[in-house]
Amino acid sequence: MNSRWSYSVFVLALAALSVGCPADEKPAAAVHVPAVPEPVRRAQLKGLQGDVKVKRAAGDEWLPAQEGMPLFENDKVRTVAGAGAQIVFANGSVVNLGQDALIGIAETRARPGQVRTDLTVLRGRVDAELEDPARQSLSVTTPAATVRAGREIVFQ
């Protein structure tokens, strides 16, 4: 037999024997699974009157709203005829929703030195009050316009 051929067969045989051999096994590398960040609580519902619903950013269903229910980025709140609610933001801003309203809690982009609240009004009326207009900012976006304010504002 050719010595070159025997050497190749010998190497292949050694390789076959070492496959699955526990002594040769190396510990598996730790798989890094990035942590999913917890949603940041932006506001909570207060003063519910009538039929008020919440649609979570990650959900498809409208859920019945509850007093004190937390609201997170991209959640939506809906009121029907005769209904209303207050949304109290973490920075103290208060938004009163009138009847037949639909709003979304927008993603807030921080500004140095100011606590900011962002929401999107898709339908209806909202009245907003800032607890400390010198340090707070409210951004309200509608399908047609965006308004930023540092004092009480009313949208219809």
Backbone bond lengths (Angstrom), bond angles and torsions (degrees), N, CA, C in turn:
res aa  C-N    CA-C-N  psi(-1)  N-CA   C-N-CA  omega(-1)  CA-C   N-CA-C  phi
1 M - - - 1.434 - - 1.512 108.00 -
2 N 1.257 115.72 143.26 1.457 122.55 179.67 1.523 108.73 -66.05
3 S 1.353 117.38 133.74 1.463 120.38 -176.85 1.526 111.47 -66.72
4 R 1.301 116.52 -30.90 1.474 119.93 177.73 1.522 110.25 -65.20
5 W 1.322 116.66 -42.58 1.463 122.83 179.18 1.529 110.11 -65.79
6 S 1.320 119.90 -43.41 1.450 122.18 -179.60 1.520 111.06 -64.91
7 Y 1.311 117.32 -37.98 1.462 120.18 178.90 1.530 110.02 -63.25
8 S 1.328 119.13 -42.92 1.462 123.43 179.38 1.520 110.43 -62.87
9 V 1.347 117.41 -43.00 1.454 121.03 179.77 1.520 109.22 -65.29
10 F 1.346 117.96 -40.73 1.455 122.14 179.05 1.533 110.88 -61.50
11 V 1.337 118.31 -43.81 1.474 122.51 179.56 1.522 109.97 -64.80
12 L 1.312 118.18 -42.92 1.460 121.07 178.14 1.521 111.26 -63.87
13 A 1.323 117.58 -38.22 1.458 121.47 179.23 1.526 109.88 -65.73
14 L 1.310 117.40 -42.54 1.459 120.68 177.92 1.528 110.91 -63.67
15 A 1.302 116.49 -41.22 1.463 120.79 179.07 1.520 110.11 -63.50
16 A 1.329 117.43 -40.43 1.462 121.05 -179.86 1.522 110.82 -67.10
17 L 1.313 117.93 -37.67 1.458 120.93 179.23 1.525 112.30 -69.38
18 S 1.313 117.29 -32.25 1.462 119.85 -176.55 1.521 113.08 -81.02
19 V 1.327 116.56 -14.95 1.462 118.59 178.68 1.519 108.61 -69.28
20 G 1.308 116.98 126.23 1.453 122.09 177.74 1.512 113.47 81.30
21 C 1.293 118.40 5.24 1.446 121.39 179.12 1.529 109.10 -78.53
22 P 1.343 119.13 118.97 1.457 121.45 -176.37 1.517 113.62 -58.68
23 A 1.319 118.80 -31.17 1.459 120.75 -178.89 1.521 111.26 -66.06
24 D 1.324 116.18 -28.68 1.459 119.87 -178.34 1.515 113.13 -92.21
25 E 1.322 117.09 -5.50 1.460 119.22 -177.04 1.508 110.68 -71.50
26 K 1.291 114.70 140.14 1.463 121.02 175.15 1.514 107.48 -103.63
27 P 1.334 117.82 148.34 1.465 118.97 178.34 1.525 110.60 -61.07
28 A 1.304 114.73 139.76 1.469 119.51 179.58 1.518 109.37 -64.71
29 A 1.308 114.85 140.58 1.465 119.69 177.58 1.523 109.04 -67.04
30 A 1.295 115.80 139.53 1.466 120.34 178.66 1.526 109.12 -64.83
31 V 1.308 115.33 131.02 1.453 120.58 179.01 1.522 107.54 -88.43
32 H 1.299 116.88 123.68 1.471 121.52 -179.63 1.526 109.44 -88.62
33 V 1.307 114.83 113.93 1.457 120.61 176.79 1.526 106.64 -104.82
34 P 1.331 117.30 114.54 1.461 118.56 -178.16 1.530 110.83 -62.67
35 A 1.297 114.89 138.50 1.465 120.28 179.37 1.519 109.64 -70.96
36 V 1.311 115.47 136.96 1.457 120.53 176.42 1.522 106.92 -81.12
37 P 1.333 117.25 122.11 1.459 118.28 -177.70 1.524 111.07 -65.99
38 E 1.314 114.75 140.35 1.459 120.34 176.09 1.521 108.53 -65.97
39 P 1.327 117.82 141.30 1.456 118.61 177.16 1.531 110.03 -63.77
40 V 1.314 115.07 143.75 1.457 120.51 -179.53 1.524 109.00 -89.95
41 R 1.310 115.12 125.42 1.464 120.60 178.72 1.523 108.07 -70.61
42 R 1.327 116.34 121.50 1.456 121.67 -178.62 1.523 112.68 -100.01
43 A 1.337 116.19 -30.54 1.467 119.34 -174.26 1.521 109.07 -162.60
44 Q 1.330 114.46 178.32 1.461 120.12 172.10 1.518 109.17 -144.06
45 L 1.328 115.20 156.83 1.463 121.79 -179.23 1.521 110.52 -87.96
46 K 1.321 115.59 138.81 1.472 122.17 177.11 1.523 108.17 -139.46
47 G 1.319 116.42 166.10 1.461 122.75 172.42 1.513 115.13 51.27
48 L 1.312 116.29 45.74 1.469 119.93 -178.65 1.525 110.50 -69.37
49 Q 1.325 115.01 134.78 1.462 122.10 176.22 1.523 107.84 -134.19
50 G 1.306 116.56 123.10 1.462 119.63 178.04 1.521 112.47 76.30
51 D 1.326 114.83 -156.39 1.463 122.13 -174.52 1.530 110.68 -86.23
52 V 1.327 115.76 107.33 1.462 122.56 178.53 1.523 107.04 -122.30
53 K 1.324 116.64 134.02 1.462 122.06 -177.90 1.527 110.09 -124.38
54 V 1.342 115.43 154.76 1.458 122.82 177.66 1.527 108.23 -128.39
55 K 1.319 115.50 136.57 1.463 121.10 174.45 1.528 106.80 -118.41
56 R 1.321 115.65 116.94 1.459 120.64 -179.53 1.521 110.57 -69.91
57 A 1.322 115.96 150.42 1.464 121.38 -179.13 1.523 111.06 -57.01
58 A 1.312 117.16 -37.02 1.464 120.99 -177.49 1.523 112.74 -95.37
59 G 1.326 117.61 7.86 1.453 120.27 -176.33 1.510 113.35 -115.39
60 D 1.318 115.31 168.37 1.463 121.70 179.02 1.519 112.36 -113.16
61 E 1.342 117.04 -10.56 1.457 120.60 -174.48 1.529 111.30 -105.32
62 W 1.332 114.65 148.81 1.459 121.23 171.69 1.517 107.21 -86.76
63 L 1.320 116.73 121.61 1.459 123.02 -178.41 1.526 110.19 -101.22
64 P 1.329 118.14 147.86 1.468 119.40 174.87 1.533 109.52 -63.94
65 A 1.320 116.81 131.81 1.464 121.05 179.24 1.519 109.53 -73.18
66 Q 1.320 115.48 151.85 1.458 121.84 177.60 1.522 109.01 -130.47
67 E 1.311 115.94 148.07 1.456 122.02 177.66 1.532 109.47 -56.36
68 G 1.329 116.20 129.19 1.461 121.21 179.33 1.517 114.98 81.11
69 M 1.333 117.50 2.74 1.461 121.96 -178.34 1.533 109.60 -60.41
70 P 1.345 118.56 130.02 1.458 120.42 178.65 1.534 111.20 -73.29
71 L 1.316 115.62 148.24 1.466 122.37 176.41 1.522 108.25 -121.09
72 F 1.318 115.10 139.68 1.452 122.28 -176.75 1.533 109.57 -121.12
73 E 1.348 115.78 169.21 1.461 119.64 178.73 1.521 110.74 -52.60
74 N 1.313 115.06 137.40 1.468 124.76 176.48 1.524 114.83 70.99
75 D 1.336 117.98 7.18 1.465 120.10 169.57 1.524 108.20 -72.31
76 K 1.324 116.26 155.44 1.464 121.21 177.06 1.523 109.20 -121.84
77 V 1.346 115.70 147.70 1.463 121.65 177.35 1.517 107.34 -126.09
78 R 1.341 116.00 135.59 1.462 121.65 -176.99 1.526 109.32 -130.67
79 T 1.328 115.82 135.57 1.469 121.23 172.42 1.518 108.13 -117.29
80 V 1.340 116.18 153.63 1.455 120.94 177.46 1.528 108.71 -109.42
81 A 1.333 117.12 -176.77 1.466 121.65 179.84 1.526 110.11 -54.70
82 G 1.315 116.74 130.55 1.450 122.46 178.15 1.518 114.53 80.85
83 A 1.320 118.56 0.44 1.465 122.31 -177.92 1.526 110.63 -102.12
84 G 1.311 115.33 164.85 1.456 121.37 177.44 1.511 110.19 -165.87
85 A 1.321 116.51 165.74 1.459 121.55 179.58 1.519 109.49 -163.25
86 Q 1.320 115.13 160.49 1.453 121.70 171.88 1.515 107.68 -111.61
87 I 1.318 115.07 140.17 1.454 120.77 172.29 1.523 105.54 -113.84
88 V 1.323 115.36 117.21 1.456 121.12 -179.54 1.526 107.48 -104.28
89 F 1.335 115.79 114.97 1.455 121.10 -178.26 1.521 110.57 -81.78
90 A 1.312 116.03 158.76 1.461 122.04 -177.80 1.529 112.15 -58.69
91 N 1.326 117.67 -27.88 1.460 120.60 -178.83 1.525 113.07 -86.27
92 G 1.329 117.82 2.59 1.463 121.37 178.89 1.513 114.23 99.03
93 S 1.317 118.89 -10.75 1.461 121.55 176.88 1.526 109.31 -64.21
94 V 1.330 115.71 144.39 1.464 120.91 179.21 1.522 108.30 -125.33
95 V 1.322 115.74 131.19 1.458 121.84 175.70 1.518 107.19 -119.71
96 N 1.324 116.49 123.04 1.459 122.45 177.21 1.518 108.48 -97.26
97 L 1.325 116.00 123.62 1.463 120.91 177.93 1.515 109.03 -94.68
98 G 1.313 115.94 131.24 1.453 120.80 173.61 1.518 110.21 -85.44
99 Q 1.325 114.86 -172.21 1.465 119.65 179.81 1.524 111.07 -72.11
100 D 1.318 115.59 156.95 1.476 122.96 179.72 1.523 112.30 52.22
101 A 1.320 116.93 44.36 1.464 121.45 -179.97 1.526 110.30 -109.48
102 L 1.316 114.86 153.56 1.458 122.56 174.60 1.518 107.07 -142.62
103 I 1.339 115.89 117.14 1.460 119.74 179.61 1.523 109.62 -130.70
104 G 1.320 115.08 159.83 1.462 121.66 175.31 1.513 109.50 -124.59
105 I 1.312 116.81 141.62 1.456 121.92 174.60 1.524 105.98 -81.91
106 A 1.321 116.40 109.78 1.461 120.63 -173.91 1.524 110.98 -81.27
107 E 1.324 115.45 160.44 1.455 120.68 174.23 1.520 107.68 -68.78
108 T 1.317 116.31 128.93 1.453 121.58 -176.60 1.515 109.82 -94.75
109 R 1.305 115.20 131.14 1.455 121.60 175.18 1.519 107.83 -103.69
110 A 1.312 114.78 116.93 1.466 120.05 -174.79 1.530 111.47 -64.23
111 R 1.325 114.51 144.37 1.464 121.85 174.18 1.523 106.98 -121.65
112 P 1.320 117.84 136.27 1.462 119.75 -178.92 1.531 111.09 -59.09
113 G 1.326 115.28 130.92 1.463 120.80 175.65 1.515 115.07 80.02
114 Q 1.327 118.70 -2.75 1.465 120.42 179.48 1.512 110.92 -132.30
115 V 1.326 114.93 138.63 1.462 121.34 173.95 1.514 105.47 -91.83
116 R 1.301 115.98 124.20 1.455 119.90 -170.98 1.519 111.83 -115.85
117 T 1.317 115.28 146.61 1.452 123.34 175.74 1.522 107.26 -125.03
118 D 1.317 117.27 130.28 1.457 121.64 179.53 1.521 109.13 -125.33
119 L 1.322 115.81 132.29 1.454 119.71 174.28 1.520 109.55 -144.91
120 T 1.308 114.77 159.95 1.459 122.04 179.79 1.525 107.68 -118.03
121 V 1.335 115.81 123.95 1.463 120.97 177.25 1.523 106.79 -99.25
122 L 1.315 115.95 112.22 1.455 121.17 -179.46 1.531 111.79 -92.25
123 R 1.354 114.90 -26.31 1.460 119.57 -179.57 1.525 108.17 -163.15
124 G 1.323 116.17 146.27 1.454 120.30 171.31 1.512 114.74 96.55
125 R 1.330 114.46 -165.11 1.454 122.70 -175.36 1.525 109.75 -117.27
126 V 1.325 115.36 138.61 1.453 120.93 172.76 1.525 108.48 -132.92
127 D 1.322 115.86 141.70 1.459 122.84 172.46 1.520 105.59 -114.13
128 A 1.315 116.59 130.74 1.464 119.83 -177.06 1.521 110.71 -122.48
129 E 1.320 115.75 141.81 1.457 122.44 176.06 1.515 108.73 -131.85
130 L 1.334 115.64 136.01 1.455 120.93 176.32 1.520 108.29 -103.51
131 E 1.317 115.80 132.61 1.456 120.62 -179.33 1.530 111.38 -67.80
132 D 1.338 117.92 -39.84 1.460 122.99 -179.43 1.532 109.00 -136.41
133 P 1.344 117.36 84.49 1.462 120.78 -174.58 1.537 114.71 -58.30
134 A 1.329 117.47 -23.65 1.461 119.80 179.62 1.534 111.38 -69.27
135 R 1.335 117.19 -27.89 1.456 120.70 -176.82 1.524 113.60 -115.20
136 Q 1.318 117.27 -6.62 1.460 120.31 -176.39 1.524 110.44 -113.22
137 S 1.307 113.90 155.47 1.453 120.85 176.93 1.528 107.88 -138.70
138 L 1.312 115.26 141.76 1.462 120.99 178.36 1.516 107.59 -124.69
139 S 1.311 115.83 127.13 1.451 121.53 176.74 1.515 108.02 -115.09
140 V 1.332 116.35 121.66 1.458 121.99 179.06 1.519 107.69 -117.92
141 T 1.312 115.12 122.06 1.460 120.95 178.91 1.520 107.93 -109.06
142 T 1.319 116.07 137.87 1.457 122.22 174.01 1.524 106.55 -121.39
143 P 1.323 117.97 171.52 1.460 118.04 176.51 1.532 112.74 -59.19
144 A 1.334 117.83 -22.07 1.458 120.37 -176.24 1.525 114.45 -109.30
145 A 1.341 118.90 -18.61 1.461 119.38 -173.77 1.524 111.46 -158.19
146 T 1.334 114.80 163.42 1.460 122.29 172.43 1.517 107.54 -124.77
147 V 1.332 116.20 133.47 1.463 121.40 179.47 1.514 107.72 -125.29
148 R 1.331 116.29 133.46 1.457 121.43 174.10 1.505 107.42 -118.34
149 A 1.317 116.13 136.50 1.459 118.40 -176.43 1.513 110.69 -144.21
150 G 1.318 114.17 158.61 1.444 121.30 176.60 1.512 110.84 -124.04
151 R 1.312 117.27 23.55 1.465 122.03 177.35 1.528 108.02 -153.20
152 E 1.313 117.82 -175.12 1.471 120.56 -177.81 1.520 110.29 -63.95
153 I 1.335 115.66 135.75 1.460 120.44 178.10 1.530 108.89 -137.77
154 V 1.318 116.63 152.06 1.461 122.36 178.57 1.533 106.97 -129.79
155 F 1.346 116.43 131.07 1.458 122.06 177.48 1.511 109.06 -118.03
156 Q 1.328 115.53 140.07 1.464 119.86 174.92 1.505 109.38 -131.34
